[in-house]
């Protein structure tokens, strides 16, 4: 008897995404017989911020919106055999798992079987020595906050095969959140490269949430999307060969068509012939998109090759302080006054702190030109300009000077500045490298086996 296709729906594309998307996805999955609900909540530096939170409070360090993401749909998922997989564990997957258990108890639900993925944090002396070998002596000068390897789908699949209803991960590859459930559903071998390549790209289509259903695609008048304010989150239907169809939650706005799918297919893909993930090197050079009907698009022609020998690691470290300050000028000679204010601040700060200058509403999109565009562009006649200055420095006291100088513009001129806003926050920098797979001790454990 043929195994039915697996439905995988994504209800979050990053930490801070909307929290109400899961409801429609779960209702759709339930109406179609079940499936898997995934939450993708980690960007490159998100986990480092979570690690800082855990350092301050050992019970913290997981996705701050976990209750709002999982709580409203937990009961329906458990009752309707919809598995939940997410990297919302961030820097503290065991704490996230315990919190989900608490949510279940508070709702009077039977205790769910929750698996915790571990091994992405590289913290042992041997692992740190390996990072020193790969990154060189510059690592010695870094105040490292976190070092995490991108795990693949194997641990997720193993936990699901063992009966986990919820799988809580930290740093795993975004597409692996989908590949793991597919592996568990169909029982593919871990070297079935063609199928893994296709499932990986299905996960890639889902991982950014409403990007593929029209949100990030939408440009009014050029690429209009109906009811984009209520864009539904995506659902992939994946068959036994890994071929897949992209759709979205029923009764929602947005759109899934050939254009939205093509944009997402190529999003953040460095080489369409070799899209590197921990599970497989996917090949999409021959990919073809076929519209099957309203909000149903098939992607064909994807293949896969043997996975990389090494795994990517992100090392995040403290990078000093980022100071930002803004002030507005409006009316006669507004742009000229904003430019003069920027020049005054630069002169008073001197070479110790050279800020970036943006004239919001006039010139503010080029961040790495060293101010060349600002200097070369002839002053215009903008009548509503928001001046923004930003600078970073290792010494907090020096960074704070920028905030004081912009605040002083209230009375030190030019005329008519107002609405000053300032902020100072620690900055996180990042470097990446790769490490051999055998240097990573990863696995999974059911929550009841976890110690507090």
Secondary structure, DSSP 8 states (H G I E B T S, - for coil): -----EEEEE--SSTTS-SSSHHHHHHHHHHTT-EEEEE----TTHHHHHHHHHHH-TT--S-TTHHHHHHHHHHHHHHTTEEEEESTTTT-HHHHHHHHHHHHHHTT-----EEEEE--B--SHHHHHHHHHHH-GGGGG--EEEEEE-B-SHHHHHHHHTT-SEEE-SSB-TTHHHHHHHHHHH---TT-HHHHHHHHHHHHHHTTGGGTTTTTT-BTTTB--TTGGGB--EEEEE-TTS-EEEEE-TT-BS---HHHHHHHHTTT-S-TT-EE-SS-EEE-TT-EEEEEETTEEEEE--EEE---SEEEEEEEEEEEEEEEEEEEEESTTHHHHHHHHHHHHHHHHGGG---EEEEETTB-S--SSTTHHHHHS-----SEEEEEEEEEESSHHHHHHHHHHHHHHHHHSSTT-EEEEEEEEEEEEEEEEEEEGGG---EEEEGGG---
